[in-house]
Amino acid sequence: MIELTPKVPDRNPFYEQVGGHETFVKLVETFYAGIRDDEVLAPMYPADDWDGAVWRLTAFLEQYWGGPGTYSEQRGHPRLRMRHNPFKVNPDARDRWLSHMRVAVDSLELAPADRDLIWDYLERAAHAMVNTFDE
């Protein structure tokens, strides 16, 4: 029997190109290693839910970059601004977040074009999360 419906790849080629699940696990684990000791950012994360925070960011980034849709399947639409609204995300918090994420992205040793594509998204997302200019 001839199949008339074309096969659609389950994943975006970029997700696989940068190393798939293992790459995003390393990115997030490296990121949270810095967050744990950050005096401004660490208190924003529930001490009893670090594993949950790691899972949520990993699943979100994987889905965004073309990996499994597990994040939306389990949590619904990402609604990033709404989910971050309870926290004081000022320019200092944003810059600290970006600093830890820069270390994490650089640790992946991606091809420059891939690294820049991911970094551009993360930088734009961080700026979009700012919800106050209060100290």
Salt bridges, closest charged atoms under 4 A:
GLU16 OE2 - ARG11 NE 3.29
ASP38 OD1 - ARG96 NH1 3.16
ASP38 OD2 - HIS100 NE2 2.79
GLU39 OE2 - ARG96 NH2 3.79
ASP49 OD2 - ARG56 NH2 2.99
GLU62 OE2 - HIS21 ND1 2.67
ASP92 OD2 - ARG96 NE 3.12
ASP95 OD1 - ARG94 NE 2.86
ASP106 OD1 - ARG102 NH2 2.93
ASP116 OD1 - ARG115 NH2 3.15
ASP120 OD2 - ARG124 NE 3.08
